[in-house]
Amino acid sequence: MTRDDFLKILPDLARTYQAPAQILARISDVDLLMVVGASGVGKTSVIKRLGVPYVPTDTTRPKRPEEIEGLDYFFHTDYQQLADDIKNRQFVQIAVGPTGDFYGTRASLYPQVGMAVLGVLAEVVPQFRNLGFSDTLTVYITPPTFLEWMDRLGRISFDRDQLLGRLKESKFSFNFALSDGQIHFILNDELDAAVHQTNMLLNGKVDAEREAKAHEEAQRISQELTFT
């Protein structure tokens, strides 16, 4: 099976996918921290500094130079095997990313109990909340300004179609976060501060001032994206 063949059938596979009970039972004692945000806002940098067990995602998107196979993601090019794994319901969940690529997590990569952290697409946050985790917490990473975010995004090697896909997903992502009453906004103006703010949330404490600033900036960026 070619990559194009796989990506053509992926939306239907994702739309009808349902994990079996034995896989969902494997995550029932896990508290999941979902880190959400547009491309280039620094989700991975925050995740790596938290000290919380990270769940690597299986994906078909191309590997970036700084990424490590099996540590950041599992990068797939055997599309027939991946299609078979999906049909055999080997994943906790699957999703189609902003450029049409596959994303999914396997139950064996979650800890048996306690906290785990995962970067999650905004559109599948409701799905994760209903999968049967012991508890979920959702944070949205917000850049300090629209211009700085554009600068960060420009450092990632996207072709034109990939960039348009990322901007479309980013618009949805910001709008979703602003309309979802359960999301906490993390201001990533400085990495140490963003990590500290997130760790405070894990300990049940809210930095109201930073959260308000992040929320306000997310609103401004969402308005800017109206014109992109």
JOVEN-V906715 format. One record per backbone hydrogen bond with DSSP energy under -1.0 kcal/mol. CO is the residue of the C=O (numbers start at 1). NH is the residue of the N-H. E is the energy in kcal/mol with one decimal. If there is no record, write none. Layout:
BEGIN
co:nh:e
CO:NH:E
CO:NH:E
END
This chain:
BEGIN
co:nh:e
2:6:-2.3
3:7:-2.7
4:8:-1.5
5:9:-1.3
6:10:-1.6
9:13:-2.0
10:14:-2.9
11:15:-2.2
12:16:-1.5
20:24:-2.0
21:25:-2.2
24:27:-1.2
25:28:-1.0
27:30:-1.8
29:114:-1.8
30:134:-1.7
30:135:-1.0
31:116:-2.3
32:137:-2.5
33:118:-2.2
34:139:-2.8
35:120:-2.1
36:141:-2.9
38:41:-1.5
42:46:-2.1
43:47:-2.7
44:48:-2.4
47:50:-1.2
53:117:-2.7
57:74:-2.3
58:104:-1.8
59:76:-3.0
64:67:-1.8
68:71:-1.7
68:72:-2.7
73:70:-3.4
74:59:-2.8
77:79:-1.3
78:82:-1.9
79:83:-2.4
80:84:-2.3
81:85:-2.4
82:86:-2.2
83:87:-2.4
84:88:-2.1
85:90:-2.0
86:89:-1.7
93:105:-1.3
95:103:-2.1
97:100:-1.9
101:97:-3.5
102:60:-1.3
103:95:-2.6
104:58:-3.2
105:92:-3.1
106:109:-1.7
107:110:-1.6
114:31:-2.6
116:33:-3.0
117:55:-2.1
118:35:-2.6
121:124:-1.4
122:125:-1.4
124:128:-2.3
125:129:-2.2
128:131:-1.5
135:32:-2.8
137:34:-3.1
138:184:-2.2
139:36:-3.0
140:186:-3.1
142:188:-3.1
145:149:-1.9
146:150:-2.4
147:151:-1.9
148:152:-2.4
149:153:-2.8
150:154:-1.9
152:155:-1.2
153:156:-1.4
156:158:-1.5
159:163:-2.7
160:164:-2.4
161:165:-2.2
162:166:-2.4
163:167:-2.5
164:168:-2.3
165:169:-2.3
166:170:-2.5
167:171:-2.3
168:172:-1.8
169:173:-2.8
170:174:-2.8
171:175:-2.2
172:176:-2.9
173:177:-2.4
174:178:-2.3
175:179:-1.1
180:183:-1.1
184:140:-3.0
186:142:-3.2
190:194:-2.2
191:195:-2.6
192:196:-2.4
193:197:-2.5
194:198:-2.0
195:199:-2.7
196:200:-2.2
197:201:-1.5
198:202:-1.8
199:203:-1.0
200:205:-2.9
201:204:-2.1
206:208:-1.3
207:211:-2.5
208:212:-2.2
209:213:-2.0
210:214:-2.5
211:215:-2.3
212:216:-2.4
213:217:-2.3
214:218:-2.3
215:219:-1.9
216:220:-2.0
217:221:-2.7
218:222:-2.3
219:223:-1.7
220:224:-2.0
221:225:-2.3
224:227:-1.6
225:228:-1.2
END
